[in-house]
Amino acid sequence: MNAIDWFFRDRKTGAITIGQWPNAPLLIFIGCALVGWLDGPGGRIGPYLRILGAAALAWWAVDEVVRGVNPWRRCLGAGVLAFLAWKLARAAL
């Protein structure tokens, strides 16, 4: 087994897994992004949608870090968590 095979192979099914159908938290994030886009930049619900969307994305990322099917999915979750932490730190300044 080479490194690329190890990195992308699902440990349960043995299939190569790079992406999967969105689960509930990712669907919530996508829904918030779409409604926020429809609401427009000056929309009244935009800030609430951004908070809900970020929380859903964090939920998804933690789930991937903890239960990801391969190292790629776990790294993807960790990368999204790092990005969200950076955005939160940047907003706090």
PyMOL CGO cylinders between C-alpha atoms (Angstrom):
from pymol import cmd
from pymol.cgo import CYLINDER

trace = [
    CYLINDER, 0.00, 0.00, 0.00, 1.55, 3.31, -1.04, 0.3, 1, 1, 1, 1, 1, 1,
    CYLINDER, 1.55, 3.31, -1.04, 1.12, 6.63, 0.77, 0.3, 1, 1, 1, 1, 1, 1,
    CYLINDER, 1.12, 6.63, 0.77, -1.54, 8.00, -1.58, 0.3, 1, 1, 1, 1, 1, 1,
    CYLINDER, -1.54, 8.00, -1.58, -3.57, 4.81, -1.27, 0.3, 1, 1, 1, 1, 1, 1,
    CYLINDER, -3.57, 4.81, -1.27, -3.26, 4.96, 2.53, 0.3, 1, 1, 1, 1, 1, 1,
    CYLINDER, -3.26, 4.96, 2.53, -4.27, 8.64, 2.63, 0.3, 1, 1, 1, 1, 1, 1,
    CYLINDER, -4.27, 8.64, 2.63, -7.46, 8.30, 0.56, 0.3, 1, 1, 1, 1, 1, 1,
    CYLINDER, -7.46, 8.30, 0.56, -8.68, 4.73, 1.25, 0.3, 1, 1, 1, 1, 1, 1,
    CYLINDER, -8.68, 4.73, 1.25, -11.83, 4.30, 3.38, 0.3, 1, 1, 1, 1, 1, 1,
    CYLINDER, -11.83, 4.30, 3.38, -10.88, 2.04, 6.28, 0.3, 1, 1, 1, 1, 1, 1,
    CYLINDER, -10.88, 2.04, 6.28, -14.30, 0.33, 6.39, 0.3, 1, 1, 1, 1, 1, 1,
    CYLINDER, -14.30, 0.33, 6.39, -15.19, -0.21, 2.74, 0.3, 1, 1, 1, 1, 1, 1,
    CYLINDER, -15.19, -0.21, 2.74, -11.75, -0.18, 1.15, 0.3, 1, 1, 1, 1, 1, 1,
    CYLINDER, -11.75, -0.18, 1.15, -12.94, 2.32, -1.49, 0.3, 1, 1, 1, 1, 1, 1,
    CYLINDER, -12.94, 2.32, -1.49, -11.06, 5.49, -2.36, 0.3, 1, 1, 1, 1, 1, 1,
    CYLINDER, -11.06, 5.49, -2.36, -12.98, 8.34, -0.71, 0.3, 1, 1, 1, 1, 1, 1,
    CYLINDER, -12.98, 8.34, -0.71, -12.21, 11.96, -1.49, 0.3, 1, 1, 1, 1, 1, 1,
    CYLINDER, -12.21, 11.96, -1.49, -15.68, 13.47, -1.09, 0.3, 1, 1, 1, 1, 1, 1,
    CYLINDER, -15.68, 13.47, -1.09, -19.05, 12.29, 0.15, 0.3, 1, 1, 1, 1, 1, 1,
    CYLINDER, -19.05, 12.29, 0.15, -22.65, 13.46, -0.09, 0.3, 1, 1, 1, 1, 1, 1,
    CYLINDER, -22.65, 13.46, -0.09, -23.25, 16.31, 2.35, 0.3, 1, 1, 1, 1, 1, 1,
    CYLINDER, -23.25, 16.31, 2.35, -24.50, 15.34, 5.79, 0.3, 1, 1, 1, 1, 1, 1,
    CYLINDER, -24.50, 15.34, 5.79, -26.84, 17.42, 7.99, 0.3, 1, 1, 1, 1, 1, 1,
    CYLINDER, -26.84, 17.42, 7.99, -24.32, 20.02, 9.24, 0.3, 1, 1, 1, 1, 1, 1,
    CYLINDER, -24.32, 20.02, 9.24, -22.96, 20.60, 5.75, 0.3, 1, 1, 1, 1, 1, 1,
    CYLINDER, -22.96, 20.60, 5.75, -26.47, 20.93, 4.34, 0.3, 1, 1, 1, 1, 1, 1,
    CYLINDER, -26.47, 20.93, 4.34, -27.26, 23.53, 7.03, 0.3, 1, 1, 1, 1, 1, 1,
    CYLINDER, -27.26, 23.53, 7.03, -24.11, 25.45, 6.09, 0.3, 1, 1, 1, 1, 1, 1,
    CYLINDER, -24.11, 25.45, 6.09, -24.97, 25.33, 2.37, 0.3, 1, 1, 1, 1, 1, 1,
    CYLINDER, -24.97, 25.33, 2.37, -28.56, 26.41, 3.12, 0.3, 1, 1, 1, 1, 1, 1,
    CYLINDER, -28.56, 26.41, 3.12, -27.36, 29.36, 5.21, 0.3, 1, 1, 1, 1, 1, 1,
    CYLINDER, -27.36, 29.36, 5.21, -24.96, 30.41, 2.46, 0.3, 1, 1, 1, 1, 1, 1,
    CYLINDER, -24.96, 30.41, 2.46, -27.69, 30.26, -0.20, 0.3, 1, 1, 1, 1, 1, 1,
    CYLINDER, -27.69, 30.26, -0.20, -30.28, 32.13, 1.88, 0.3, 1, 1, 1, 1, 1, 1,
    CYLINDER, -30.28, 32.13, 1.88, -27.65, 34.71, 2.83, 0.3, 1, 1, 1, 1, 1, 1,
    CYLINDER, -27.65, 34.71, 2.83, -26.81, 35.19, -0.82, 0.3, 1, 1, 1, 1, 1, 1,
    CYLINDER, -26.81, 35.19, -0.82, -30.49, 35.65, -1.66, 0.3, 1, 1, 1, 1, 1, 1,
    CYLINDER, -30.49, 35.65, -1.66, -30.90, 38.06, 1.25, 0.3, 1, 1, 1, 1, 1, 1,
    CYLINDER, -30.90, 38.06, 1.25, -28.14, 40.27, -0.16, 0.3, 1, 1, 1, 1, 1, 1,
    CYLINDER, -28.14, 40.27, -0.16, -25.21, 42.07, 1.46, 0.3, 1, 1, 1, 1, 1, 1,
    CYLINDER, -25.21, 42.07, 1.46, -27.39, 44.46, 3.47, 0.3, 1, 1, 1, 1, 1, 1,
    CYLINDER, -27.39, 44.46, 3.47, -29.94, 41.83, 4.46, 0.3, 1, 1, 1, 1, 1, 1,
    CYLINDER, -29.94, 41.83, 4.46, -31.39, 41.78, 7.95, 0.3, 1, 1, 1, 1, 1, 1,
    CYLINDER, -31.39, 41.78, 7.95, -30.84, 38.08, 8.59, 0.3, 1, 1, 1, 1, 1, 1,
    CYLINDER, -30.84, 38.08, 8.59, -27.30, 37.89, 7.18, 0.3, 1, 1, 1, 1, 1, 1,
    CYLINDER, -27.30, 37.89, 7.18, -25.45, 38.10, 10.51, 0.3, 1, 1, 1, 1, 1, 1,
    CYLINDER, -25.45, 38.10, 10.51, -27.59, 35.33, 12.01, 0.3, 1, 1, 1, 1, 1, 1,
    CYLINDER, -27.59, 35.33, 12.01, -27.09, 33.15, 8.96, 0.3, 1, 1, 1, 1, 1, 1,
    CYLINDER, -27.09, 33.15, 8.96, -23.32, 33.64, 9.13, 0.3, 1, 1, 1, 1, 1, 1,
    CYLINDER, -23.32, 33.64, 9.13, -23.26, 32.56, 12.79, 0.3, 1, 1, 1, 1, 1, 1,
    CYLINDER, -23.26, 32.56, 12.79, -25.50, 29.55, 12.17, 0.3, 1, 1, 1, 1, 1, 1,
    CYLINDER, -25.50, 29.55, 12.17, -23.55, 28.61, 9.05, 0.3, 1, 1, 1, 1, 1, 1,
    CYLINDER, -23.55, 28.61, 9.05, -20.19, 28.87, 10.83, 0.3, 1, 1, 1, 1, 1, 1,
    CYLINDER, -20.19, 28.87, 10.83, -21.49, 26.76, 13.73, 0.3, 1, 1, 1, 1, 1, 1,
    CYLINDER, -21.49, 26.76, 13.73, -22.76, 24.11, 11.32, 0.3, 1, 1, 1, 1, 1, 1,
    CYLINDER, -22.76, 24.11, 11.32, -19.44, 24.12, 9.47, 0.3, 1, 1, 1, 1, 1, 1,
    CYLINDER, -19.44, 24.12, 9.47, -17.55, 23.75, 12.77, 0.3, 1, 1, 1, 1, 1, 1,
    CYLINDER, -17.55, 23.75, 12.77, -19.85, 20.84, 13.70, 0.3, 1, 1, 1, 1, 1, 1,
    CYLINDER, -19.85, 20.84, 13.70, -19.08, 19.20, 10.36, 0.3, 1, 1, 1, 1, 1, 1,
    CYLINDER, -19.08, 19.20, 10.36, -15.32, 19.78, 10.74, 0.3, 1, 1, 1, 1, 1, 1,
    CYLINDER, -15.32, 19.78, 10.74, -15.18, 18.33, 14.27, 0.3, 1, 1, 1, 1, 1, 1,
    CYLINDER, -15.18, 18.33, 14.27, -17.15, 15.30, 13.07, 0.3, 1, 1, 1, 1, 1, 1,
    CYLINDER, -17.15, 15.30, 13.07, -14.65, 14.79, 10.23, 0.3, 1, 1, 1, 1, 1, 1,
    CYLINDER, -14.65, 14.79, 10.23, -11.66, 15.07, 12.59, 0.3, 1, 1, 1, 1, 1, 1,
    CYLINDER, -11.66, 15.07, 12.59, -13.19, 12.55, 15.00, 0.3, 1, 1, 1, 1, 1, 1,
    CYLINDER, -13.19, 12.55, 15.00, -14.94, 10.14, 12.61, 0.3, 1, 1, 1, 1, 1, 1,
    CYLINDER, -14.94, 10.14, 12.61, -13.43, 10.78, 9.18, 0.3, 1, 1, 1, 1, 1, 1,
    CYLINDER, -13.43, 10.78, 9.18, -13.18, 7.65, 7.03, 0.3, 1, 1, 1, 1, 1, 1,
    CYLINDER, -13.18, 7.65, 7.03, -9.56, 8.24, 6.08, 0.3, 1, 1, 1, 1, 1, 1,
    CYLINDER, -9.56, 8.24, 6.08, -6.65, 10.61, 6.83, 0.3, 1, 1, 1, 1, 1, 1,
    CYLINDER, -6.65, 10.61, 6.83, -7.68, 12.92, 3.95, 0.3, 1, 1, 1, 1, 1, 1,
    CYLINDER, -7.68, 12.92, 3.95, -11.12, 13.55, 5.47, 0.3, 1, 1, 1, 1, 1, 1,
    CYLINDER, -11.12, 13.55, 5.47, -9.58, 14.11, 8.91, 0.3, 1, 1, 1, 1, 1, 1,
    CYLINDER, -9.58, 14.11, 8.91, -7.07, 16.59, 7.50, 0.3, 1, 1, 1, 1, 1, 1,
    CYLINDER, -7.07, 16.59, 7.50, -9.88, 18.33, 5.62, 0.3, 1, 1, 1, 1, 1, 1,
    CYLINDER, -9.88, 18.33, 5.62, -11.83, 18.71, 8.87, 0.3, 1, 1, 1, 1, 1, 1,
    CYLINDER, -11.83, 18.71, 8.87, -8.74, 20.00, 10.70, 0.3, 1, 1, 1, 1, 1, 1,
    CYLINDER, -8.74, 20.00, 10.70, -8.07, 22.49, 7.90, 0.3, 1, 1, 1, 1, 1, 1,
    CYLINDER, -8.07, 22.49, 7.90, -11.63, 23.83, 8.07, 0.3, 1, 1, 1, 1, 1, 1,
    CYLINDER, -11.63, 23.83, 8.07, -11.35, 24.14, 11.87, 0.3, 1, 1, 1, 1, 1, 1,
    CYLINDER, -11.35, 24.14, 11.87, -8.08, 26.05, 11.48, 0.3, 1, 1, 1, 1, 1, 1,
    CYLINDER, -8.08, 26.05, 11.48, -9.70, 28.35, 8.92, 0.3, 1, 1, 1, 1, 1, 1,
    CYLINDER, -9.70, 28.35, 8.92, -12.68, 29.01, 11.20, 0.3, 1, 1, 1, 1, 1, 1,
    CYLINDER, -12.68, 29.01, 11.20, -10.34, 29.73, 14.14, 0.3, 1, 1, 1, 1, 1, 1,
    CYLINDER, -10.34, 29.73, 14.14, -8.38, 32.17, 11.97, 0.3, 1, 1, 1, 1, 1, 1,
    CYLINDER, -8.38, 32.17, 11.97, -11.59, 33.92, 10.89, 0.3, 1, 1, 1, 1, 1, 1,
    CYLINDER, -11.59, 33.92, 10.89, -12.76, 34.14, 14.52, 0.3, 1, 1, 1, 1, 1, 1,
    CYLINDER, -12.76, 34.14, 14.52, -9.40, 35.54, 15.67, 0.3, 1, 1, 1, 1, 1, 1,
    CYLINDER, -9.40, 35.54, 15.67, -9.37, 38.04, 12.81, 0.3, 1, 1, 1, 1, 1, 1,
    CYLINDER, -9.37, 38.04, 12.81, -12.91, 39.19, 13.66, 0.3, 1, 1, 1, 1, 1, 1,
    CYLINDER, -12.91, 39.19, 13.66, -11.93, 39.64, 17.32, 0.3, 1, 1, 1, 1, 1, 1,
    CYLINDER, -11.93, 39.64, 17.32, -9.14, 42.09, 16.43, 0.3, 1, 1, 1, 1, 1, 1,
]
cmd.load_cgo(trace, "trace")
